[in-house]
Amino acid sequence: MTTPDGGYVTVDRPIGQVAASDARRSSQRRELRVIPAYLREVYGWAYLNRTNARLLDRDAVVNTILLGNNRRLRRCLLCEIEPGQRVLHVAHVYGSLIPKLARRVGRNGVLDVIDLVPLQVALCRRKLRGFRQAQVRIADAAQPGDGMYDAVTCFFLLHEIPDERKRAVVDALLPRVVPGGRVVFVDYHKPARWHPLRGVMRGLMGRLEPFAESLWHHEIAEFASAPGAYRWEKQTLFGGLYQKIVAYRPVISGKPEFCAAGTAGFLPRPPPDAAARSTNENSDRIVSGKS
Ligand SMILES: C[S@@+](CC[C@H](N)C(=O)[O-])C[C@H]1O[C@@H](n2cnc3c(N)ncnc32)[C@H](O)[C@@H]1O
């Protein structure tokens, strides 16, 4: 019998079974072709390998990667969502964030999760079994479909994708929220100078996460082609190593908006009364503005 790539296999299984496994292999090859190079080459071991994915898909692993901040960062995202909302969550996240999101939107809400990788979609679907308000589909974050949502959430995806795609993703997600809605990004950020892990993180990113350090040098709003159409709020956590960015879509469009500190120069500056909000136990710094 000939394999799809022209080799021969000797079999002690019924022909039907061999044909099915050949078909599976060729469909896996087809899938690999549509998976972008950055994902295959840099993160393939984590997201495309079934065994590794099963090992990694635990809160303990995520918590280790996030240096003990998993719960805090998760809470930071979940507090942006209200029961009954329609939410688009972009990209599967290992551990229990996804079912927690489903619980948060509740039975009167809708949770739509997308991921590019069929294996990740399958893992996510399994976690969401029993949540009638949730659905999972294969889609690129840069082409999420034409649904409209109260909120779009994105947890540690941007640092894993090249800058060109960051732009495409941010531009694709912002218009998916209704007026009054919000897009929430939780991701890496440049840590404070005094941060004891700054050097270690830079080294790790240089070796393992080649697209992450750009979040140290660019505001997420800078990846949007029309940032001024949204009101941006920024909160940093854990000595600045992490950030939450919320982009609010104004109810009345066309009003001038401004962005968080560090982005002045490409957006109008905040009016004088829009002082930085005081810090709270969950954050290092919150900078926000009124429209
Ligand atoms: C959310 S990110 C990183 C999350 C975090 N490291 C964790 O603990 O899982 C990982 C997911 O992003 C997905 N992904 C990568 N690029 C994508 C894209 N362009 N569109 C949709 N999903 C994408 C991967 O398949 C993977 O499931």
PDBQT file of the ligand as one rigid body, heavy atoms in Angstrom, charges set to zero:
ROOT
HETATM    1  C1  LIG A 301      -3.611  32.248  24.313  1.00  0.00    +0.000 C 
HETATM    2  S1  LIG A 301      -2.091  31.858  23.679  1.00  0.00    +0.000 S 
HETATM    3  C2  LIG A 301      -1.080  31.671  25.140  1.00  0.00    +0.000 C 
HETATM    4  C3  LIG A 301      -1.780  31.355  26.410  1.00  0.00    +0.000 C 
HETATM    5  C4  LIG A 301      -0.956  30.897  27.563  1.00  0.00    +0.000 C 
HETATM    6  N1  LIG A 301       0.449  30.740  27.251  1.00  0.00    +0.000 N 
HETATM    7  C5  LIG A 301      -1.538  29.595  28.118  1.00  0.00    +0.000 C 
HETATM    8  O1  LIG A 301      -1.368  29.428  29.282  1.00  0.00    +0.000 OA
HETATM    9  O2  LIG A 301      -2.153  28.822  27.457  1.00  0.00    +0.000 OA
HETATM   10  C6  LIG A 301      -2.081  30.206  23.125  1.00  0.00    +0.000 C 
HETATM   11  C7  LIG A 301      -3.131  29.841  22.116  1.00  0.00    +0.000 C 
HETATM   12  O3  LIG A 301      -3.144  30.774  21.063  1.00  0.00    +0.000 OA
HETATM   13  C8  LIG A 301      -3.491  30.077  19.872  1.00  0.00    +0.000 C 
HETATM   14  N2  LIG A 301      -3.161  30.952  18.753  1.00  0.00    +0.000 N 
HETATM   15  C9  LIG A 301      -1.966  31.356  18.318  1.00  0.00    +0.000 A 
HETATM   16  N3  LIG A 301      -2.079  32.192  17.267  1.00  0.00    +0.000 NA
HETATM   17  C10 LIG A 301      -3.408  32.345  17.041  1.00  0.00    +0.000 A 
HETATM   18  C11 LIG A 301      -4.174  33.097  16.125  1.00  0.00    +0.000 A 
HETATM   19  N4  LIG A 301      -3.597  33.878  15.206  1.00  0.00    +0.000 N 
HETATM   20  N5  LIG A 301      -5.511  32.995  16.169  1.00  0.00    +0.000 NA
HETATM   21  C12 LIG A 301      -6.120  32.219  17.098  1.00  0.00    +0.000 A 
HETATM   22  N6  LIG A 301      -5.449  31.489  18.001  1.00  0.00    +0.000 NA
HETATM   23  C13 LIG A 301      -4.095  31.550  17.985  1.00  0.00    +0.000 A 
HETATM   24  C14 LIG A 301      -2.682  28.800  19.986  1.00  0.00    +0.000 C 
HETATM   25  O4  LIG A 301      -3.201  27.784  19.172  1.00  0.00    +0.000 OA
HETATM   26  C15 LIG A 301      -2.846  28.488  21.471  1.00  0.00    +0.000 C 
HETATM   27  O5  LIG A 301      -3.939  27.655  21.724  1.00  0.00    +0.000 OA
ENDROOT
TORSDOF 0
